[in-house]
Amino acid sequence: MNFLEERIVRDGVVKEGNVLKVDSFLNHQMDIQLLDQMGAEFRRRFDGKPINKILTIEASGIGIACIAAQHFHVPVVFAKKSQSINLDGEMYVAEVESFTHKCINHVIVGKKFLAPEDHVLIIDDFLANGCALQGLIQIVQSAGAVVEGIGIAIEKGFQPGGRIIRNLGFQLESLAIVDGMDASTGHIDFRPQSGEDQRKSDKTAEHVFKPEECVCRSSTLD
């Protein structure tokens, strides 16, 4: 059991409906020392990659990405989920439609912050169905940049996002993969941590992804 899994077991709360609350240390109140450990681990896992920029999405991914960026010595760009008056110039937009939640989010990044010469590491706090993550990938590709890897704090391995992203050929590294939770006992099952074990488990996963669970479309705004 690694340091993040130990912290989840100690301070995480399992709720009905496969909800894992980690708001006491990760995505509401943040333990900066823990985030620093996570950043160092991401740096180790993506060693040798020519990463020159980190991309995340508001809001919970920002803290993790910023601390990780200190280990890579690169800037952080965070995608916004809505248009605002302080966004100007041309923008990349990915329309992420979630049929599960019956809503559409527009993931927005200014064109001036992503260029064809960028080698991008995408970082986020959770991965479940992977809809928002697919939107970020589309934005990077629309910019002509390269997705060098994807770092996730906690992946829900019983949902299809991780399998989909790995099967697309991306290096996806999740620091903790939860394969099952029991709200009555608080017990959490974690997947083995080696990349090979993660890929093998994805290939034999019983969950079949339904394409209608999320749809991504990319565009640009002037």
C-alpha positions in Angstrom: 0.0 0.0 0.0 1.5 3.3 -1.0 1.4 6.7 0.8 -1.8 7.9 -0.9 -3.6 4.6 -0.4 -2.7 4.7 3.3 -4.0 8.3 3.6 -7.3 7.3 1.8 -7.8 4.4 4.2 -7.0 6.6 7.2 -9.0 9.7 6.3 -11.2 9.0 3.3 -14.9 8.4 3.8 -16.9 5.9 1.7 -20.5 6.9 1.1 -23.4 5.1 -0.6 -23.4 5.3 -4.4 -19.7 4.6 -4.8 -18.8 8.0 -3.4 -15.3 8.5 -1.9 -14.9 11.7 0.1 -11.3 12.9 0.4 -12.2 16.5 1.1 -10.2 16.6 4.4 -6.9 16.3 2.6 -7.2 16.5 -1.2 -9.9 18.4 -2.8 -11.4 20.9 -0.3 -8.8 21.1 2.5 -5.4 20.3 1.0 -2.5 18.7 2.7 0.4 20.4 0.9 3.0 17.9 2.2 0.9 15.1 0.7 0.5 17.0 -2.6 4.3 17.4 -2.6 4.8 13.6 -2.3 2.3 13.2 -5.1 4.2 15.7 -7.3 7.5 13.8 -6.7 5.8 10.5 -7.6 4.4 12.0 -10.8 7.9 13.3 -11.7 9.3 9.8 -11.1 6.7 8.0 -13.2 7.1 10.4 -16.1 10.9 10.6 -15.9 12.5 11.1 -19.3 9.4 12.7 -20.9 10.0 16.1 -22.5 7.2 17.7 -20.5 7.2 21.5 -20.7 3.6 22.3 -19.5 1.0 20.8 -17.2 -2.7 21.1 -18.0 -5.5 20.5 -15.6 -9.1 21.6 -15.2 -10.8 23.7 -12.5 -11.2 23.5 -9.7 -10.0 20.4 -7.8 -7.1 19.6 -10.1 -5.4 23.0 -9.8 -3.7 22.5 -6.4 -2.3 19.1 -7.3 -1.1 20.4 -10.6 0.6 23.4 -9.2 2.5 21.5 -6.5 3.5 18.9 -9.1 4.7 21.6 -11.5 7.4 22.5 -9.0 9.0 19.1 -9.5 8.9 19.5 -13.3 9.8 23.2 -13.3 7.1 24.0 -15.8 4.0 26.3 -15.9 0.5 25.1 -15.2 -2.5 25.9 -17.5 -6.0 25.2 -16.1 -9.0 24.8 -18.4 -12.1 26.7 -17.4 -15.5 25.3 -17.4 -17.4 28.4 -18.4 -16.9 31.6 -20.4 -16.1 34.7 -18.3 -15.3 38.3 -19.0 -11.6 37.9 -18.2 -11.2 35.4 -21.1 -10.2 37.1 -24.2 -8.6 36.2 -27.6 -9.0 32.9 -29.4 -9.8 29.8 -27.4 -9.9 26.1 -27.7 -13.2 24.7 -26.6 -14.2 21.1 -25.9 -17.9 20.5 -25.4 -18.2 17.6 -22.9 -21.7 16.2 -22.8 -22.5 13.8 -19.9 -25.6 11.8 -20.4 -25.1 10.4 -16.9 -25.5 13.9 -15.3 -27.7 15.3 -18.1 -25.5 18.4 -18.6 -23.0 19.9 -21.0 -19.8 21.6 -19.9 -17.6 23.7 -22.1 -13.9 23.2 -21.3 -12.0 26.3 -22.4 -8.3 27.1 -22.8 -6.9 30.2 -24.4 -4.9 29.5 -27.6 -2.0 31.6 -26.4 -1.3 29.1 -23.7 -1.0 26.0 -25.8 1.1 25.7 -28.9 2.3 22.9 -31.3 5.7 22.8 -29.6 4.2 22.0 -26.2 4.6 18.6 -24.6 1.8 18.3 -22.1 1.3 16.4 -18.9 -2.4 16.3 -17.9 -3.2 16.1 -14.2 -6.4 15.7 -12.3 -7.7 14.6 -8.9 -10.3 11.9 -9.9 -10.9 9.7 -13.0 -14.2 7.9 -13.4 -15.9 7.9 -16.8 -13.2 10.1 -18.3 -15.4 12.6 -20.0 -13.6 15.7 -18.9 -10.2 14.1 -19.5 -11.2 13.3 -23.0 -12.1 16.9 -23.5 -8.6 18.0 -22.3 -7.0 15.5 -24.6 -9.0 16.9 -27.5 -7.9 20.5 -26.6 -4.2 19.5 -26.6 -4.5 17.7 -29.9 -6.4 20.7 -31.4 -3.4 22.9 -30.5 -1.1 20.5 -32.4 0.6 19.7 -29.0 1.6 16.3 -27.7 0.0 14.6 -24.7 3.1 13.1 -23.0 1.1 11.5 -20.2 -1.8 11.7 -17.8 -1.4 11.8 -14.0 -4.4 11.0 -11.8 -4.6 11.1 -8.0 -7.5 8.6 -7.6 -8.9 6.4 -10.3 -12.2 4.6 -9.8 -11.1 1.4 -11.5 -14.7 -0.1 -11.5 -15.7 2.7 -13.9 -14.5 2.8 -17.6 -12.4 5.9 -17.9 -9.0 4.4 -17.1 -9.5 1.5 -19.5 -10.7 3.8 -22.3 -7.7 6.2 -21.9 -5.1 3.4 -21.7 -6.6 1.6 -24.7 -6.2 4.8 -26.7 -2.4 4.4 -26.1 -1.8 7.2 -23.5 0.5 6.6 -20.5 -2.0 7.0 -17.7 -0.5 6.8 -14.2 -3.0 6.8 -11.3 -1.5 7.0 -7.8 -4.4 5.1 -6.3 -6.8 2.9 -8.2 -10.0 2.0 -6.2 -11.5 -1.3 -7.5 -14.3 -1.5 -5.0 -15.8 0.2 -1.9 -18.2 -0.9 0.8 -20.1 2.0 2.4 -21.3 -0.3 5.3 -17.8 -1.2 6.4 -15.7 1.6 4.9 -13.5 -1.0 3.3 -11.7 -0.1 0.1 -10.0 -2.4 -2.4 -7.0 -1.1 -4.3 -5.5 -2.3 -7.5 -1.8 -3.3 -7.7 0.4 -0.3 -8.5 2.7 -1.5 -11.3 1.8 -0.1 -14.7 1.8 -3.6 -16.2 -0.7 -4.8 -13.6 -2.9 -1.7 -14.3 -3.0 -2.5 -18.0 -3.7 -6.2 -17.5 -6.6 -5.4 -15.2 -8.0 -2.9 -17.7 -7.9 -5.5 -20.4 -9.9 -8.0 -18.3 -12.3 -5.5 -16.8 -15.9 -6.7 -16.8 -17.4 -3.3 -17.1 -18.4 -2.5 -20.7 -18.4 1.2 -21.5 -21.5 2.6 -23.1 -20.6 5.2 -25.7 -23.6 7.4 -24.7 -22.2 8.0 -21.3 -20.1 10.9 -22.6 -19.6 12.6 -25.9 -16.8 15.2 -26.6 -16.7 17.7 -29.4 -14.0 20.3 -30.0 -14.2 23.7 -31.5 -12.5 27.1 -31.4 -13.8 30.5 -30.3 -12.5 33.9 -31.5 
